[in-house]
Structure formats: structure tokens, C-alpha cells
Amino acid sequence: MKLVEKNMTKHTFTHLDALESESIHIMREVAAECKNPALLFSGGKDSIVMLRIAEKAFRPAKFPFPLVHIDTEHNFPEVIATRDKLANDLGERLIVRSLEDSIKRGSIVIKDASLPRNPFQSVTLLETIAEFGFDACMGGARRDEEKARAKERIFSFRDEFGQWDPKNQRPELWDTYNTRVHAGENIRVFPISNWTEMDIWQYIGREQLHIPSIYYAHEREVIRRGGLLVPISDLVQPKPGEKVEVVSVRFRTVGDVTCTAPVESTARTVEEIIEETATTRITERGATRMDDQTSDASMELRKKEGYF
Amino acid sequence: MDTTTQLLRFITAGSVDDGKSTLIGRLLHDSKSIFEDQFSAISKTSEKRGMAAVDLSLLTDGLQAEREQGITIDVAYRYFATPKRKFIIGDTPGHEQYTRNMVTAASTANLVVILIDARKGVLTQTRRHSYLASLVGVPHIVLAVNKMDMVDYSQARFDEIVAEYKAFAAQLNLHDVHCIPMSALNGDMVVDRGDNLGWYQGPALLELLEKVEIDHDVNTSDFRFPVQWVCRPQTGEYHDFRGFAGRIEAGEVSVGDEVTVLPSGRTTTVKEIVTYDGNLQTAFAPQSVTLTLSDEIDISRGDMLVRSSAHPPKVEKTFDAMLCWLSESSLDKSRKYLIKHTTRTAKCLFSSVDYRVDVNTLEQHVNPTVSMNDIVRVAIKVQQPLVFDSYEIDRATGSFIVIDEATNNTVAAGMIR
């Protein structure tokens, strides 16, 4: 590309600056072009990064959208406490819709209250989208997490059943985003698509973000199942013959308490976690998600059913 | 990796036969960016398929939907980092939809790696990839002459290919071309230099990716600020605050600079550059900021602030453009479409379709019909004026997408001449 003239001023613009500016730009496009957007906020680290980006995009004004949490009620208490504290500190509106409500309504039928609930989150999400008439939901998914995500657009168009059709995606060029939907359809928008696990931790460090304590190393009762550490909770108790150990662990992801596994770690600060992340040899989901290991295409199938 | 590393986006152009997947696999593997669980998954698959060694190309293997239906999703993004830079690879499969896929992936890339099989030399597809890279204005080109192991690592063969390619590249608008001999299969000159190409003095691929100068890939001289969103808190101490939020697409701006609002042409000065991290004295592309201005002028989304300077953008309702048609339904000259250019969306129609470029021969065919994957020269008429530069000067203010209002699909990508 030909340049008119070379400017001699040299500015430092790091990869984090570039990612942040891209994410701010995406959120502002959503705010400007979508009629009734929402930001999905769980209290996990990626969605906490999303909140900081929203502050950077919209302050000194309020966010031009509410925060929405689709609550499995299979939570780590520290995560819910952080969710409520951050929404409150920011003075932003938080809408919580629970899978329990869908279960009561009969739109979710489960065999056992202690089974993992990720597969059912889509139902409550779609019900919430319908209840409020959201035309765009921003989520904190990243392309480095999983190979289905690697092939999904930043603006991911969904039909009225919330389905993702991988072979019918809108081409996405430059950063000119097509945000248009017909009534009843909506889009999922992933402003931090291009961030990696490492970027997230570096950003948490740079911005000094408050995250749930379970992301840092702590002692926890766990049992070993199929190569993963399974945390003991009200919903998960040892089976006969399983040995409960106390191990120094941290969570790389937080989700449904029955299917999120921590990793062994002694990293008690962001700096130590960054160091561990730089040397880890296992992907984030591979180390922590029991539900993504059931089949090679678990995430892809869930997305087609309306999952974000 | 510290937090002062830069971000480089690149794509690879070539087919499976050129060893493209093997190259990406090699790059990820040798830079230790492959995780154990990913490696064990592809080891298992390689074994299942009866292969002797782990097939690194499986790392870029796709979704269930792709395997079942024999289709390939157009673009997948992959990430890796070294202590010097963070990289985003736009990985496009080399199939029949190639033009559309490559244009899409190249639109955000700083660099393209064009793969050549050393036995075959410069082929039709090499010319196609190079033409598309020049059309989309990718600033840096790497010609990766792969499979050097199949030509006995011959320097003479490499020199011959480079000479032929450079002669061709001179006809295109390609400025920064680097040629590297390599064997992705054996790992020569990808991450490590290997023992077989001692005669080659230049950098290996990863070293080049880490070093290539990208600071000037955006236009640094002419301030361009499309207004994205108007920030009006209307509360408390910010009762009268009226800020214009957007991303600086080119150039830089300082407090006190005189700026012109386009298309209205009114001028004012920059009062503050507001960010969450505090007000700035100067801001530059590609920062996202909020500007407040000294005068109350009517400004809304879709307007552009530019520095009142010697290089004003054009403000026109008609212009010529190169178009890459992306949709299965052909261009219909009798219909109106939507054009989205920077932050402005308007109705448009194609007043003429002058010619189609054959991406293999670069020949021009006049009065064409326009179908998916076609590159055409068109004249466009827009319902309201757009504020633009030519694409060659500024990728951000010279590019646009075309949307079919009936389906809401993105049907074309355009570059203003």
C-alpha cells in the first residue's frame, strides 16, 4: 500500500492496545446500529474484561444496554458475588434469568438436578432474548478456545431458533460489520474474538481488574476423575472408592460447578498466572471442561442449538 | 512475552498440495504453540489413518459439518505468539471459492505468505494470489518457495523462481516482497534454519514475521475520524457533555487542532480527547477515543471529522470501485442495494459494470454478468454523499461492503479507486 508521506513520530501501540481498540470499536458499532442489545455477563474473567472494554467505549455515559446473566444455579459462590459487586459498583442494570425458571415452566426437562446444565443454557437464553426482544447479545467467547469458535464470525447471525449455521455465515471484511437482522432474528457479537487466554491475563494485570478469588491458587478438596480434578461441592460428592484430596489449585475457566475442573497450581498473583500460562502445554478447555470432551464436536453441536 | 509486543495479522495463500497446512502446523509446532491435548488428538487421528508420522496439517482440520458435507468454512483464525510479537493467522482453504475467501481474509492482513511448490514454480494460482493481494492492498508479501527438499535444495532453482516472480510482481502494485526457500515438511527455514539451506542468507519465515516493519501500514498523515456514536450522558456533572466516539482510522489529532466536519463542511477545534484512562493531548490511528469540540455543531453517526489540511477526502455521490462479488445471487443492475462505508449506510445502485478481471490472466472482459468470486470494475451512485479516500491511500476510508436489503446478506466488498 502506498503511503502519502511517512510520519516520523513513533507511537507505541502494543498488541493489547490493538485488541482493546478493536473491541471498543465493535461494541460501539453494536450500540449505534442495534436497536436493543445486551451484554452477557457471568462474573467470569472474560466477561469481566468485556465490562472494562464497555467502560472504555461508553464512559462518561451509562452503558447503552443492560447486563444479562443466564444463571445455571450451578455456581461457584465467589463468581456470583463478583458478578453482583461489579454490576453494583458500575451502577449498571443487571438482568438475571435462571434455568430454574425454565425448569418450572417446563421448557427444560432434566433427569437429575445435579447433572451439568450447560446444554440447557441455550433454552433460557432464547427465552430471555424473546422476553426482552434483544436483537444483539454480546458475549465474551474467544476464537482460541475451541475450533468451532475459530470459524465463527465476530458478528454471528442467528435465525429465530438461535441456530448457528457454519456454512452460511456472512463474509466479514475489514472491520465493516453487517449488523442487520429481520424481526425475530438476532446476532451474537463477540468483541474479544481475537483475544487469547494469555491476552486476557495480561489485560487483567494491566487494568488491575477484580476477578473471583477462585482464579488464583487456593487449597481445595478434589477427586481425580479421568485425568481431571473434580471439585467437591454440594452437587458433586465422591463415589464409593474415590479418594478426596486437598490440592493447591486454580480455575482457568469458571462455569457450571459440576463440570468445571481446576488445574494444579500455586500461582497466587496475576504475574504468576501469566508465567504459568506461557508455559502450559494444555489448552484452556482441554484442561477444564468435562462437557467438551464427550465428543470432538461438542461445542459445534451446542452452538447449532443456540448456545453462544 | 511482555506487554509491549506488537500484533501482526497474516494469511497464507496456497493449496493443500503446496504444503500450506503443513507450513501452518510447522509454524505452530516449532514455535511451541501447539498444546499437548491438541497434539495428542492429531496423533490419534494420524494413527487411525495409517500415517507413519504425525500429520501436522490436521491441526487446521475442520468441523464436523465440514467433514460430513465435504465443504470447507471459508476462514478460520489461529493465534500464536513469540516473545517479539503476537500473530493472528487467517487460514483460508484453497478451493473453488478461493477468491471470495482470500479477499475476506486479506482485508485485515498486514502480510500474505504465498506458497509455491519449488518443483512447479510460478503457476496460474501464484499469479491469482498475488493479484488479489495487490487488489486488497496487503502491505507485505512473502513468497515461500516450499518443498525445496524435492529439488535438492538447489539455489539455482530458487533463483530462477524468484526472478520469474519478481518480473511478474513488478506489474502489480506489490512493494515489499520477500522470498524465502523452505521445506515445511522438514522444518527448514520455517522457525529453525535447518542444515540444508546454508546458501540462503536471509531470515527464516518466523524471523521475518517478527521483524517486518508494520508501523506504517496505516496511513499516518491524514486525520480521519468517522463518528461512530454520540456520547451524551445527560446526568450530573456531565449534563452538557457531548462527545463524539469513534476510532481514528488514519493520522493523528491534538487538542486545539482545527477540524472539518464532513459532509457539512463546518469547522471547529478539538477541545478534549477523552478516554477512560484520562484525557490525551494527542491521539493517533488506530486508537478508539471520544472527542469534544469547541463549537456546538450538529454532528451525528456517519459524519467524518478530518483535519483541515492539504489532503481533504472526497465528498461525492458517485465514484468508481473495484468490487469482489461474494454472493451466490448475481449482481442485478436494476436493483438498489445498501452500501456500508465507514459508519455510514446508504442506498446505492450500480450505474455501470465496466469490466471483469480474469484473476488468472489479468485480462479484462467488458460488459460482464457478475457472479460469485468475480472481480469487477463498477461505477456506483449513492443516495447521499460519502466521505472517502481512494483505497490505495487509506484502506479504512476507501473500503465498503454491499448488503442485499431483502436477505440482509453481505453480497460484495468494494475498494474505491
Interface residues (C-beta under 8 A of the other chain):
Chain A: M1 K2 L3 V4 E5 K6 N7 T9 K10 H11 T12 F13 T14 H15 L16 D17 A18 L19 E20 S21 E22 I24 H25 R28 E29 A31 A32 E55 K56 A57 F58 R59 P60 A61 K62 R143 D144 K147 A148 A150 K151 F157 P166 K167 Q169 R170 P171 E172 L173 W174 D175 T176 N178 R180 V181 H182 S193 N194 T196 M198 D199 Q202 G205 R206 A278 T280 R281 I282 T283 G286 A287 D296 A297 E300 L301
Chain B: M1 T3 T4 T5 Q6 L7 F35 E36 D37 Q38 A41 G62 L63 Q64 A65 E66 Q69 I71 I73 D74 V75 A76 Y77 R78 Y79 A81 R85 K86 I88 R100 V103 T104 S107 T108 G137 V138 P139 N173 H175 D215 H216 D217 N219 T220 S221 D222 Q228 W229 C231 R232 P233 T235 Y238 F241 G243 A245 G246 R247 G251 E252 V274 T275 Y276 D277 F284 P286 Q287 S288 R301 H311 L326 L338 K340 H341 T342 T343 E392 I393 R395 A396 S399 F400 I401 I403 N408 N409 T410 A413
